[in-house]
Amino acid sequence: SVPRDLWVQNPANSGYYTKINAVYPTAAGAVNTNPVAGGNAAAQKVSLITGLNVQYWVTINFTGFRDFINAIGGVDVYVPDSFNACYPKNDNASIDASWIKVQFNKGLQHMDGNTAIEYARAREPLEVCGMGTSENQAELTDFARSARQQLIIQAALSKVKNIGTWPHLYSALNALQHTIYTNLSLADLAEFALHMDLKNAHHIGLSNQNVLVDAVSNDGQDILLPANNNWSAIIDYVKQQLYN
């Protein structure tokens, strides 16, 4: 996982800096008019930072994610830690800017598409919307969200590999058709999904607990930078974690 607050040059060689989560939309343009350019730019930036040769990428939007989870009958996710949070009632604040309270309790949970998105994205403490005090704010960090998103992907892949899900795959793929972009062929994407084993995979993530430090940009944003501004240390860390 590469945290969204990592401060990088964007576009490349421009002398202008943003958080890394702006690399994709900068290249993709207004209303995602060029998703291929966005995917390529993000892959190139992650390659540069990690030292890995990132050849392939997949993107999916929130609507496709929700519909896909629903099409396969929901997913079973083991929630490692209880937490609660404020969550936008509508993705578009101009339609409805109010909040709802979401609660996730430790243990195995069955989630439909909407619940899975809430679990993957929730990050605002209850204090933000005046609904009380959040019980576990450590779960609301970007690093915790990255871990939760991996749990959702792992659960979805497990469900897809279950033969009982196969009758629903046509509708699931139909849900993805207009919301997924990738530079993989559909055949390679399917083979990749069926062979990927996230349950037994070795997960690593860049954070302020290893090679990154908290910082503030010149315009006042909370950002992350490599410790001692040593970008090579990130590459060394990734190599050590993956291959030693």
Secondary structure, 3 states (H helix, E strand, C coil): CCCCCEEEECCCCCCCEEEHHHHHHHHHCHHHCCHHHHHHHHHHHHHHHHCCCCCCCEEECHHHHHHHHHHCCCEEEEECCCEEEEEECCCCCCCCCCEEEEEECCEEEEECHHHHHHHHHCCECHHHHCCCCCCCHHHHCHHHHHHHHHHHHHHHHHHHHCHHHHHHHHHHHHHHHCCEEECCCHHHHHHHHHHCCCCCCCCCCCCCCCCEEEEECCCCCEEEEEHHHCHHHHHHHHHHHHHC
